[in-house]
Amino acid sequence: MALGAKKIHFIGIGGIGISALAKFLRAQGAEVSGSDIAEGCVTKELKQMGIKVSIPHTKEAICKQDLVIHSAIIKPDNIELQTAHEQGIPVLSRKESLKMILGDKEVFAVAGAHGKSTTTAILSAILKDASALIGAESKEFHSNTRALKSNRVVFEADESDKSFLECNPSCAIVTNAEPEHMETYAHDLRQFHKAYKDFLNLARICIFNAEDSFLGTLKDLKKPCIRLYPSQDLREISYFCENGIPKTRFHLVCEGKDYGTFQVYGLGEHIAIDAALAVLAAAQVIPLEEISKNIQNYCGIKKRFDFLTHGKCTIIDDYAHHPTEIATTLKALKTYQNLNSIKPLTAIWQPHKYSRVIDNLQGFVECFTGVDKLVILPVYAVGENAIPLDFESLFARYTPIFADCVVREGETLLLKKDNQTLERLDNGIVVGFNAGNLTYALRGGI
């Protein structure tokens, strides 16, 4: 089915991934509509673009469209799904639709447990004439999507539901392959690793971090590969702040080729790695001089090392919800501390899912090493049943503060428990680690 002139309805259009597809197809000429259970920032943005969005789901939203696409969380008893089936309208999940949507595109697909949103956003900044579909909001174009008519697409590929195997990668980029979302792979590491290998083998060319414990073992891939060895290929890494903006500078030499020196928004070796992978991918299609210029367009992504205030109290929102990600961000923040002589460093952690905490418990216990103060909020359960966990004993080494919620007041944060203020955080660096609703509290409810 050619989708350019079709009527397409998206159920669950407020989701970050499915909204990106809706915006992209609209730019290709499709007539797009959608629905969701409740209003949100994304649905408001879509309405402002002129897309008809129904809140909540209603059978009247289904009116002889050519195709219905639904997010993964939509259940078979959804009234719109049932109505679509009754009307004989083809219905696809987001995962199933990818091959149809991206099948004739030149796709630069970025996968990995950590850093894929950042790498995708950096690559989209470099390849400025390509469409971009990111699992986070780019501060460059204030959206998760840059929808152009270009045949080239920069795409954040998702391993959580194996949908990265459906995205038709021309160039496959992998930041790392640390086990995550193992329920999708029956908790079988062999299945998980096979999926990554299959993803790489789908592409015309593969680019990946060869110092990853699994990716470094891949010697029999069927396609040309560029292997980045960060410890030897990233040279002269340095960090600095320019008008308060944190930046990383590095020199890249990979497989005997000198790519030159680049500087990019953000701090830390992980930023240098993400940027280097983006540079190696972009170098397949544009000159290095253009890459060096365009990479300056990258100015971060929302909720990733996201500075909300600068001043006596520097508030930062970070999407890290895995021990590796938290430790990496804290390492970068300590660099920022040293550059700016700021103390203390307070971490506010909103654990995400009981299952994730249990699966990575020792990692969580260790990853906050070096913080001056640790605040622990209730687990953001995402529909899971509560599992008893003795956070007080497990994290006793940090003498943590246990709060119910955080309230933003000007450029300070109030820690609340039982509707009483426990403490006011009004100096140093305060970073919130979460994939839940803490992000809104840090922003004052926005």
C-alpha positions as CSV (number, residue, x, y, z in Angstrom):
1,M,0.0,0.0,0.0
2,A,1.5,3.4,-1.0
3,L,0.8,5.6,2.0
4,G,1.4,9.1,0.5
5,A,-2.2,9.9,-0.3
6,K,-4.0,7.6,2.1
7,K,-6.2,8.3,5.2
8,I,-4.4,6.8,8.2
9,H,-5.7,6.7,11.8
10,F,-3.4,6.2,14.8
11,I,-4.7,4.8,18.0
12,G,-2.6,5.9,20.9
13,I,-1.2,8.8,18.9
14,G,0.1,10.5,22.1
15,G,2.9,8.0,22.4
16,I,6.4,9.3,21.6
17,G,7.1,6.6,18.9
18,I,3.7,6.5,17.2
19,S,3.4,10.3,17.1
20,A,6.6,10.4,15.2
21,L,5.2,8.1,12.5
22,A,2.0,10.2,12.3
23,K,4.0,13.4,11.7
24,F,6.3,11.7,9.3
25,L,3.4,10.2,7.2
26,R,1.6,13.6,7.2
27,A,4.7,15.1,5.7
28,Q,4.6,12.4,3.0
29,G,1.1,13.6,2.0
30,A,-1.1,11.2,4.1
31,E,-4.3,12.5,5.7
32,V,-3.6,11.7,9.4
33,S,-6.0,11.4,12.4
34,G,-5.6,9.9,15.8
35,S,-6.9,9.3,19.3
36,D,-5.7,8.7,22.8
37,I,-7.1,8.0,26.2
38,A,-6.2,11.5,27.6
39,E,-4.8,14.8,26.5
40,G,-1.1,15.4,26.8
41,C,1.7,17.5,25.5
42,V,2.1,15.4,22.3
43,T,-1.6,15.4,21.5
44,K,-1.7,19.2,22.0
45,E,1.2,19.6,19.6
46,L,-0.5,17.4,17.0
47,K,-3.7,19.4,17.2
48,Q,-1.7,22.6,16.7
49,M,-0.3,21.0,13.5
50,G,-3.9,20.6,12.3
51,I,-4.1,16.8,12.9
52,K,-7.6,15.7,14.2
53,V,-7.1,14.0,17.5
54,S,-10.0,12.4,19.5
55,I,-9.9,12.3,23.3
56,P,-10.8,9.7,24.6
57,H,-11.0,6.7,22.2
58,T,-14.4,6.6,20.4
59,K,-15.8,4.5,17.6
60,E,-16.8,7.7,15.8
61,A,-13.0,8.3,15.2
62,I,-13.1,5.4,12.7
63,C,-14.7,6.6,9.5
64,K,-13.6,4.5,6.5
65,Q,-9.8,5.2,6.8
66,D,-7.5,3.3,4.5
67,L,-5.3,2.1,7.4
68,V,-5.4,2.0,11.2
69,I,-2.1,1.8,13.1
70,H,-2.0,1.3,16.9
71,S,0.6,1.5,19.6
72,A,1.8,-1.6,21.4
73,I,-0.3,-0.8,24.6
74,I,-3.6,-0.9,22.8
75,K,-5.6,-4.0,23.7
76,P,-7.9,-6.0,21.4
77,D,-11.0,-4.8,23.1
78,N,-10.3,-1.2,22.2
79,I,-13.5,0.3,20.7
80,E,-11.6,1.8,17.8
81,L,-9.8,-1.4,16.9
82,Q,-13.1,-3.3,17.0
83,T,-14.8,-0.7,14.8
84,A,-12.0,-0.8,12.3
85,H,-12.3,-4.6,12.1
86,E,-16.1,-4.3,11.6
87,Q,-15.5,-1.8,8.7
88,G,-12.9,-4.1,7.1
89,I,-10.1,-1.5,7.5
90,P,-6.6,-3.0,7.6
91,V,-5.1,-2.8,11.1
92,L,-1.4,-2.9,11.9
93,S,0.6,-2.4,15.1
94,R,3.3,0.2,15.1
95,K,5.9,-2.6,14.8
96,E,4.1,-4.1,11.8
97,S,3.7,-0.8,10.1
98,L,7.4,0.1,10.0
99,K,8.3,-2.1,7.0
100,M,5.6,-0.4,5.0
101,I,6.4,3.1,6.1
102,L,10.2,2.9,5.8
103,G,10.5,0.2,3.2
104,D,11.6,2.5,0.3
105,K,13.7,4.9,2.4
106,E,17.4,5.2,3.0
107,V,17.3,4.6,6.8
108,F,20.1,5.4,9.2
109,A,18.8,3.3,12.2
110,V,20.3,3.7,15.6
111,A,19.9,1.0,18.3
112,G,21.3,0.2,21.7
113,A,20.4,-0.1,25.3
114,H,21.9,3.3,26.2
115,G,22.6,6.4,24.2
116,K,20.5,5.7,21.2
117,S,18.3,8.8,21.5
118,T,21.3,11.0,21.9
119,T,23.1,9.4,19.0
120,T,20.0,9.6,16.8
121,A,19.6,13.3,17.7
122,I,23.3,14.1,16.9
123,L,23.1,12.3,13.6
124,S,19.9,14.1,12.7
125,A,21.7,17.4,13.4
126,I,24.5,16.4,11.1
127,L,22.2,15.0,8.3
128,K,20.0,18.2,8.4
129,D,18.3,17.4,5.1
130,A,17.0,14.0,6.4
131,S,13.8,13.3,8.2
132,A,14.3,12.3,11.8
133,L,12.2,10.1,14.1
134,I,13.6,10.1,17.6
135,G,12.3,8.6,20.8
136,A,12.8,11.9,22.6
137,E,12.3,15.6,21.9
138,S,15.2,17.3,20.1
139,K,15.9,20.8,21.4
140,E,17.1,21.6,17.9
141,F,13.7,21.4,16.3
142,H,11.6,21.2,19.5
143,S,10.0,17.9,18.5
144,N,10.6,14.2,18.4
145,T,10.2,14.4,14.6
146,R,11.6,16.4,11.7
147,A,9.3,15.4,8.9
148,L,10.7,16.2,5.4
149,K,10.0,14.7,2.0
150,S,13.6,13.6,1.8
151,N,14.1,9.9,1.0
152,R,16.8,9.8,3.8
153,V,15.6,9.1,7.4
154,V,17.4,9.0,10.7
155,F,15.5,6.6,12.9
156,E,15.7,5.6,16.5
157,A,15.3,1.8,16.3
158,D,13.7,0.0,19.3
159,E,14.9,-3.3,20.6
160,S,12.3,-3.5,23.4
161,D,9.7,-5.1,21.1
162,K,12.0,-6.3,18.4
163,S,10.7,-3.6,16.1
164,F,14.2,-2.7,15.1
165,L,14.1,-5.8,12.9
166,E,11.3,-4.2,10.8
167,C,12.9,-0.7,10.1
168,N,14.7,-1.5,6.8
169,P,18.2,-0.2,7.9
170,S,20.5,1.0,5.2
171,C,23.1,1.9,7.8
172,A,22.8,0.2,11.2
173,I,24.4,1.9,14.2
174,V,24.6,0.3,17.6
175,T,25.8,2.1,20.7
176,N,25.9,-1.0,22.9
177,A,24.0,-4.2,23.5
178,E,23.6,-4.4,27.3
179,P,20.7,-6.7,28.2
180,E,17.4,-4.8,28.6
181,H,13.8,-5.6,28.1
182,M,14.6,-9.3,28.5
183,E,11.0,-10.2,28.9
184,T,10.7,-9.7,25.1
185,Y,13.4,-12.4,24.6
186,A,12.1,-14.9,27.1
187,H,15.0,-13.9,29.4
188,D,17.2,-15.8,27.0
189,L,20.5,-13.9,26.3
190,R,21.0,-16.0,23.1
191,Q,17.8,-14.7,21.6
192,F,18.6,-11.2,22.6
193,H,22.1,-11.3,21.0
194,K,20.7,-13.0,17.9
195,A,18.3,-10.1,17.4
196,Y,21.1,-7.5,17.5
197,K,23.1,-9.6,15.1
198,D,20.1,-10.0,12.7
199,F,19.6,-6.2,12.9
200,L,23.2,-5.5,11.9
201,N,23.0,-8.1,9.1
202,L,19.9,-6.3,7.6
203,A,22.0,-3.2,6.7
204,R,24.2,-2.3,3.8
205,I,26.8,-1.1,6.3
206,C,27.2,-1.6,10.1
207,I,28.8,0.8,12.6
208,F,29.1,-0.1,16.2
209,N,31.0,0.2,19.5
210,A,33.3,-2.8,19.3
211,E,34.3,-2.4,23.0
212,D,30.8,-3.6,24.0
213,S,31.2,-7.1,25.5
214,F,28.9,-8.7,22.9
215,L,29.4,-6.5,19.9
216,G,33.2,-6.9,20.2
217,T,32.7,-10.7,19.6
218,L,31.0,-10.2,16.2
219,K,33.5,-11.3,13.6
220,D,31.3,-13.0,11.0
221,L,28.8,-10.3,10.0
222,K,27.7,-10.5,6.4
223,K,28.0,-6.8,5.7
224,P,30.8,-4.3,5.7
225,C,31.5,-3.0,9.3
226,I,33.1,0.0,10.9
227,R,34.2,-0.9,14.4
228,L,34.8,1.9,16.9
229,Y,37.2,1.2,19.7
230,P,36.7,4.2,21.9
231,S,39.7,3.7,24.2
232,Q,42.1,3.9,21.2
233,D,40.0,5.8,18.5
234,L,38.8,8.7,20.6
235,R,41.9,10.9,21.3
236,E,42.5,14.2,23.1
237,I,39.1,14.1,24.8
238,S,38.5,17.3,26.7
239,Y,35.6,19.1,28.4
240,F,34.7,22.8,28.7
241,C,31.9,25.2,29.2
242,E,31.1,27.9,26.7
243,N,28.8,30.6,28.0
244,G,27.6,28.0,30.6
245,I,27.0,25.4,27.9
246,P,28.8,22.1,28.5
247,K,30.7,20.7,25.6
248,T,33.0,17.8,24.8
249,R,35.9,17.9,22.3
250,F,37.5,14.8,20.8
251,H,39.8,13.7,17.9
252,L,38.5,10.7,16.0
253,V,40.8,8.2,14.2
254,C,39.1,5.0,13.3
255,E,40.4,2.0,11.3
256,G,43.4,4.0,10.2
257,K,41.4,7.0,8.9
258,D,41.8,10.4,10.6
259,Y,38.3,12.1,10.7
260,G,39.5,15.2,12.5
261,T,38.5,17.0,15.7
262,F,34.9,17.6,16.7
263,Q,33.1,19.4,19.5
264,V,29.6,18.5,20.6
265,Y,27.1,19.6,23.2
266,G,27.2,17.6,26.4
267,L,29.8,16.3,28.8
268,G,31.5,12.9,29.1
269,E,33.1,10.0,27.3
270,H,29.7,8.6,26.5
271,I,28.9,11.8,24.6
272,A,32.1,11.5,22.6
273,I,31.2,7.8,21.8
274,D,27.7,8.7,20.7
275,A,29.0,11.6,18.6
276,A,31.8,9.5,17.1
277,L,29.3,6.8,15.9
278,A,27.1,9.6,14.4
279,V,30.2,11.1,12.6
280,L,31.1,7.6,11.2
281,A,27.6,7.1,9.9
282,A,27.3,10.6,8.4
283,A,30.7,10.2,6.7
284,Q,29.2,7.6,4.5
285,V,27.1,10.2,2.7
286,I,28.5,13.8,3.3
287,P,32.0,15.4,3.6
288,L,33.8,15.7,6.9
289,E,33.8,19.5,6.7
290,E,30.0,19.5,6.5
291,I,29.8,17.1,9.5
292,S,32.1,19.3,11.6
293,K,29.8,22.3,10.9
294,N,26.5,20.6,11.2
295,I,27.3,18.8,14.5
296,Q,27.1,22.3,16.1
297,N,23.3,22.2,15.4
298,Y,22.9,19.6,18.2
299,C,21.9,21.3,21.4
300,G,20.6,18.4,23.4
301,I,17.4,16.4,23.9
302,K,14.7,16.9,26.4
303,K,15.1,14.8,29.6
304,R,18.7,13.7,28.7
305,F,21.2,15.7,30.8
306,D,18.6,18.5,30.5
307,F,19.5,21.7,32.3
308,L,16.3,23.3,33.7
309,T,18.0,26.0,35.7
310,H,21.5,27.6,35.9
311,G,22.4,29.4,39.1
312,K,22.7,28.9,42.8
313,C,20.7,25.7,42.3
314,T,21.2,24.0,39.0
315,I,18.3,21.6,38.3
316,I,18.9,18.8,35.8
317,D,16.4,16.2,34.5
318,D,17.7,13.0,33.2
319,Y,15.9,10.0,31.7
320,A,18.4,7.5,33.2
321,H,16.5,4.6,34.7
322,H,19.2,1.9,34.5
323,P,22.3,1.7,36.7
324,T,24.7,2.0,33.8
325,E,22.9,5.2,32.6
326,I,22.8,6.7,36.1
327,A,26.5,6.1,36.8
328,T,27.4,7.5,33.4
329,T,25.4,10.7,34.0
330,L,26.8,11.1,37.5
331,K,30.3,10.8,36.1
332,A,29.6,13.6,33.6
333,L,28.1,15.7,36.4
334,K,31.2,15.4,38.5
335,T,33.1,16.7,35.5
336,Y,30.7,19.6,35.3
337,Q,31.1,20.2,39.0
338,N,34.9,20.4,38.7
339,L,34.6,22.8,35.7
340,N,32.3,25.2,37.6
341,S,33.3,24.5,41.2
342,I,29.7,23.7,42.2
343,K,28.8,21.7,45.3
344,P,26.9,19.7,46.6
345,L,25.6,17.1,44.2
346,T,22.1,15.8,45.0
347,A,20.5,12.9,43.2
348,I,16.7,12.3,43.2
349,W,15.8,8.8,42.1
350,Q,12.4,7.7,41.1
351,P,12.8,3.9,40.6
352,H,11.1,2.8,37.3
353,K,9.3,-0.6,37.6
354,Y,9.7,-3.1,40.4
355,S,11.0,-5.7,37.9
356,R,13.8,-3.4,36.6
357,V,14.9,-2.6,40.2
358,I,15.0,-6.3,41.1
359,D,16.8,-7.3,37.9
360,N,19.5,-4.7,38.5
361,L,19.4,-4.3,42.3
362,Q,23.1,-4.5,43.0
363,G,23.8,-2.1,40.1
364,F,21.4,0.4,41.6
365,V,22.9,0.1,45.0
366,E,26.4,0.9,43.6
367,C,25.6,3.5,41.0
368,F,25.0,6.4,43.3
369,T,28.5,6.3,44.7
370,G,29.9,9.8,45.1
371,V,26.7,11.8,45.5
372,D,26.5,14.1,48.5
373,K,22.8,13.4,49.0
374,L,20.4,10.7,47.7
375,V,16.6,11.2,47.6
376,I,14.5,8.1,46.9
377,L,10.9,8.5,45.7
378,P,8.2,5.8,45.5
379,V,8.6,3.3,42.6
380,Y,6.9,4.4,39.4
381,A,5.3,1.0,38.9
382,V,3.9,1.3,35.3
383,G,1.1,-1.0,36.1
384,E,3.1,-3.7,38.0
385,N,2.0,-5.0,41.3
386,A,4.1,-3.8,44.2
387,I,6.9,-6.0,45.4
388,P,8.3,-5.5,48.9
389,L,11.8,-4.0,48.8
390,D,13.7,-2.7,51.8
391,F,15.1,0.4,50.2
392,E,16.1,1.8,53.6
393,S,18.4,-1.1,54.4
394,L,19.6,-1.6,50.8
395,F,20.7,2.0,50.4
396,A,21.7,2.6,54.0
397,R,25.2,3.6,53.0
398,Y,23.8,6.8,51.5
399,T,21.6,7.7,54.5
400,P,18.9,8.5,51.9
401,I,15.9,10.8,52.3
402,F,12.6,9.1,51.5
403,A,10.1,11.5,50.0
404,D,6.6,11.1,48.5
405,C,7.1,13.8,45.8
406,V,9.0,16.8,44.7
407,V,7.5,20.3,44.2
408,R,9.2,23.0,42.2
409,E,9.2,26.5,43.8
410,G,11.0,29.0,41.6
411,E,14.5,27.7,41.2
412,T,14.4,25.5,44.2
413,L,12.8,22.1,44.9
414,L,10.8,21.0,48.0
415,L,10.9,17.4,49.2
416,K,7.4,16.4,50.5
417,K,6.3,13.6,52.6
418,D,2.7,13.3,54.1
419,N,2.1,16.8,52.7
420,Q,4.9,18.2,54.9
421,T,8.1,19.7,53.6
422,L,11.1,17.6,54.6
423,E,13.8,19.7,53.0
424,R,14.4,22.5,50.6
425,L,17.0,22.0,47.9
426,D,18.2,25.4,46.9
427,N,21.9,25.1,46.1
428,G,24.5,23.0,44.2
429,I,23.5,20.5,41.5
430,V,20.2,18.6,41.8
431,V,19.6,15.9,39.2
432,G,16.4,13.9,38.9
433,F,16.7,10.3,37.5
434,N,13.5,9.0,36.1
435,A,11.4,7.6,33.3
436,G,8.2,8.5,35.1
437,N,6.4,11.6,36.2
438,L,9.2,13.2,38.2
439,T,10.2,15.0,35.0
440,Y,7.0,17.1,35.2
441,A,7.6,18.0,38.9
442,L,11.1,19.2,38.1
443,R,9.6,21.5,35.5
444,G,7.0,22.9,37.9
445,G,4.2,20.7,36.4
446,I,4.9,21.6,32.8
